[in-house]
Amino acid sequence: MRALLQRVSAASVTVDSTVIAEIANGLLIFVCAMPQDTPATAETLANKIAKLRLFKDDAEKMNLNLAQTGGSALVVSQFTLAADTRRGTRPGFSKAAKPAVAQELYRHFVHHLSSLDIPTQRGRFGADMSVALANDGPVTIWLDTEE
């Protein structure tokens, strides 16, 4: 699985002019399932994200994880993280998992992250979403379970 994390002071997802999810301080997490991914892969990624020390402590060092700050996660499915741009000018997305598999892995990832005592909101899988965020730092981290 691939994930793009953005530390935020606020983030929201809107579908059809309605805000369906929003958080204050925390992480906006864009996730993409790949064909070889399994529920175990989703759990590994969720565990890694929950433990990452991306938030400042009293000394202004990034030493705290999401749970230690009382922050939340907003998880958005994003198949475009699998973009192949090696040829031409139009990205290919054949490296992304098929929608039915990706949806199940997305749900599993969200469920597992929630089970780690991380308050979790989510976007709507497959929907045309508008994502708003206030990036804090900015801090943006790329994760790939295959690397």
N, C-alpha and C positions, 0 to 999 in steps of 0.2 A: 504494500500500500504506500501511497505517497500522501504527504500532508504539507501544507503551507500554513505556518502559525504566525499570527500577528497579535502582539500584545496590544490591547486596546483599553481606552478609558470608557468607550461605549461602542456598541455595534448593534445593528438590527437587520432583519430580513423582511422585505415587503413583497407580497404577492397580490396582484390585482388591486393595488392601492390600499391594501390592508397590511399592517404590521403583524406578522405571525410569530415573531420571536425577537427578543431584545435582551441585552445584558449591559451591565455597567462594566466595572473593571474586570479584566480577565483575558481570555484568549478567543480570538476568532480563528477557527480551524477549518480550512478547506481540505477535504479528503477525496482521494481518488483510489478506487479499487482497480487492481491489475488482474489479468486472467489467472495468474498462479496463486493469488491470495486465497486464504482460508479464514475461518473464524479465529483460529489461533494467531494468524497474522494481524487481524484487527485488534485482538487483545494485547499483543506485543506492542503495537503502535500506541494504543491507549495507555498502557502502563508507562511507556517511555515519556509520553507527553505529560502525564500526571506527575512524574518525578523531575522533569526538567526545571532547573532553577533559573527562571527568566524574570523574576521580580526582585526589586530592590529591597534590601534590608535597611536597618537604621543607619548603616555606614554608607548607604548609596551603592552597594555592590549587588550584583545579580546573584543572590544566594537563596532566594525563597521560591518554592514551587507554588502552583496555583492554589492548592488546598491551604497552604500556610498563610496565604493572603486573604482567604475568604472570597476569592474571585470565582467567576463563572466561565463556562465555555459555551460558545455558539458554534455549532458544527454544521457546515454547509457542504453538500456533495458537489464535487467539481471535476467532471470527467476530463476537462481540458488540461488538467495537470499531467495527463498522459500524452500530450501533444508531441508528435514527431515532426520536427521542422528541418530535417536533414536535406530534403529535396524540395525544390521549388519554393513557392511563396504561399501555398495553402497548407496549413498544418493537417496532418492525418491523425486520427484518433483510434486506429485499429489496435493499439497497445492497451487500451482501457478494457476493463472487464465488461462483458455483456450486461445490459441494463438490469435484468432480473437478478443476476448474481451480485452485481454492484449494489443494488438496493438492499439485499439481505446483509451484505458485509457492512454497509453504511449503518444500518439499524443495529447490527451487532456491536460495531464500534461505539455508537452513541450509548447503547445500553451498558457496555462494559465501562466506559468512562464514567457514567452516572454511578455505577456500582462502586467506584473508587472514591465516593463522597465528593464528587465534583458536581455542583449544580450545573445542569446541562440543558441548553435550548437547542433547537435544530431548525434548519431550513426545510423546505419541502422537496423531496427527491424528484427530479425530472421537471420541476416547475421553472418558469421564467421568473427569476428572482432579482430583486434589486437589493444589493447589500450595501449598507452604509456603515462606515467605521471612523473612529478617531484613533489613529495609530498612536500608541504611547511609546515614545523613544526617539525615533521609530525602532521597534524591534520586530524583525521578520526572520523566521527560521524555516528552512527546508528540511524535511525528513523523508527518507525513502528506506523502507524495510529491506530492500535488496542491496543497499550500499553499506 
